[in-house]
Amino acid sequence: MKNKNVIKSLIVSLMLLLVCNVQAQDKNIVETASGSNDFSTLVAAVKAADLVDVLSSKGPFTVFAPTNAAFNKLPDGTVEGLLKPESKETLQMILKYHVVSGSVMAADVVDMIKTSNGKATIVTVSGNKLMAQMKDGAVYLVDENGNWSKITATDMKTSNGVIHVVDSVLLPK
């Protein structure tokens, strides 16, 4: 009886994920992120950095999208400081560090890791590099400062690319 309830729950969750993914495909990256309460800080940052038009353009782009919880891991006052007009250039660099040209699906990242002896270099649109690695069966991105960010959800297709959710903000040097 218990197993049947678990299976039913999994099926319902899978159906909801598929419905959300189909809806996301009709919207661009910014519209998709704006439609989720989990990305309100990211959306505010994209607006403050004047990157809405870029991330709404044809693309395709791959975005490693930090959740609100990821932004909350930053030291107190960091987000507020980055959202100020005088921090626009720094904020743009940080956000561009989360974006890759082209649609890079989760399977592509795993393949890159496997064919690169366990560590794959990913060049972002900022020109900086991320290192992708497997750890405990999950894919992590390591930023240029050595900070690890777990990819917690993958392959959210949009009309101009794909979003992968990360649990920490990636910071370039």
C-alpha positions in Angstrom: 0.0 0.0 0.0 2.8 2.4 1.0 4.7 1.7 -2.3 1.6 2.4 -4.4 1.3 5.8 -2.8 4.9 6.5 -3.4 4.5 5.5 -7.0 1.4 7.6 -7.4 3.2 10.6 -5.9 6.2 10.1 -8.3 3.9 9.9 -11.3 2.0 13.0 -10.3 5.3 14.8 -9.7 6.6 13.7 -13.1 3.4 14.9 -14.8 3.7 18.3 -13.2 7.3 18.6 -14.2 6.4 17.7 -17.8 3.6 20.3 -17.8 5.9 23.0 -16.4 8.6 22.1 -18.9 6.1 22.4 -21.9 4.9 25.8 -20.6 8.5 27.0 -20.2 9.3 26.1 -23.8 6.8 28.8 -24.9 8.6 31.5 -22.8 12.2 32.8 -23.0 14.7 32.5 -20.2 13.7 35.8 -18.5 9.9 35.0 -18.8 10.5 31.5 -17.4 12.5 32.7 -14.5 10.0 35.5 -13.8 7.3 32.9 -13.5 8.9 31.2 -10.5 9.1 32.6 -7.0 12.4 30.7 -6.6 14.1 33.1 -9.0 12.9 36.5 -7.8 16.3 37.6 -6.7 17.9 36.5 -10.0 15.2 38.3 -12.0 15.8 41.5 -9.9 19.5 41.2 -10.6 19.0 40.7 -14.3 16.8 43.8 -14.4 19.3 45.8 -12.3 22.1 44.7 -14.7 20.1 45.7 -17.8 20.4 42.2 -19.2 16.7 41.5 -19.7 16.9 42.3 -23.5 20.0 40.1 -23.9 18.5 37.1 -22.1 15.2 37.6 -23.9 16.9 37.6 -27.3 17.1 34.7 -29.8 20.1 32.9 -28.2 20.3 30.1 -27.6 21.8 30.4 -24.1 22.3 28.0 -21.2 21.8 29.6 -17.8 23.0 28.2 -14.6 20.3 29.9 -12.5 20.9 30.4 -8.8 17.8 30.3 -6.6 16.8 32.8 -3.9 18.3 30.3 -1.4 21.6 30.4 -3.3 21.7 34.2 -3.2 20.9 34.0 0.6 24.1 32.1 1.1 26.1 35.2 0.2 27.3 37.4 3.0 24.8 39.8 4.5 24.4 43.0 2.4 26.0 41.5 -0.8 22.9 41.2 -2.8 21.7 44.7 -1.8 25.0 46.1 -2.7 25.1 44.4 -6.1 21.6 45.8 -7.0 22.8 49.4 -6.6 23.4 51.3 -9.8 27.1 51.8 -9.0 27.6 48.0 -8.9 26.0 47.4 -12.3 29.3 46.4 -14.1 30.2 43.9 -11.3 26.7 42.5 -11.3 26.8 42.1 -15.1 30.1 40.2 -14.8 28.7 37.9 -12.1 25.5 37.2 -14.1 27.3 36.6 -17.4 29.4 34.1 -15.5 26.2 32.0 -15.2 25.5 32.0 -18.9 27.0 29.9 -21.7 26.4 30.4 -25.5 24.3 27.6 -27.0 21.9 25.0 -25.5 24.0 22.7 -23.3 21.8 20.0 -21.9 22.6 18.0 -18.7 23.6 15.0 -20.8 26.1 17.2 -22.7 27.7 18.3 -19.4 28.0 14.7 -18.2 29.5 13.7 -21.5 32.0 16.5 -21.4 33.0 15.5 -17.8 33.4 11.8 -18.9 35.5 12.6 -22.0 37.7 15.1 -20.1 38.9 12.7 -17.4 36.4 13.8 -14.8 36.7 17.6 -15.1 35.3 19.7 -18.0 36.0 23.3 -18.6 33.0 25.5 -19.5 33.7 28.9 -20.9 31.0 31.4 -20.0 29.9 34.5 -21.9 31.9 36.6 -19.5 35.0 34.9 -20.9 35.7 33.3 -17.5 35.7 29.5 -16.9 33.7 27.1 -14.8 34.9 23.5 -14.0 32.2 20.8 -14.2 32.7 17.7 -12.1 30.8 14.7 -10.7 30.7 14.2 -7.0 28.5 11.6 -5.2 26.5 11.0 -8.3 25.7 14.7 -8.9 27.1 17.3 -11.2 28.8 20.3 -9.6 30.2 23.5 -11.0 33.4 24.9 -9.5 33.9 28.6 -9.9 37.3 30.3 -10.3 37.5 30.8 -6.5 37.1 27.1 -5.8 33.5 27.3 -4.6 31.3 24.4 -5.5 27.7 24.7 -6.7 25.5 21.7 -7.2 23.2 21.5 -10.2 19.9 20.6 -8.5 17.5 20.7 -11.6 18.3 20.4 -15.2 17.0 20.8 -18.8 14.3 23.4 -18.3 13.8 24.2 -21.9 12.8 27.7 -23.0 12.2 29.3 -26.3 15.8 30.7 -26.4 17.8 28.1 -24.5 17.9 26.0 -21.4 18.0 26.6 -17.6 19.8 24.5 -15.1 19.2 25.3 -11.4 22.2 25.7 -9.1 22.3 25.9 -5.3 25.1 28.6 -5.0 26.0 31.8 -6.8 29.1 31.3 -9.0 31.7 34.1 -8.6 34.4 34.9 -11.2 37.9 36.0 -10.1 
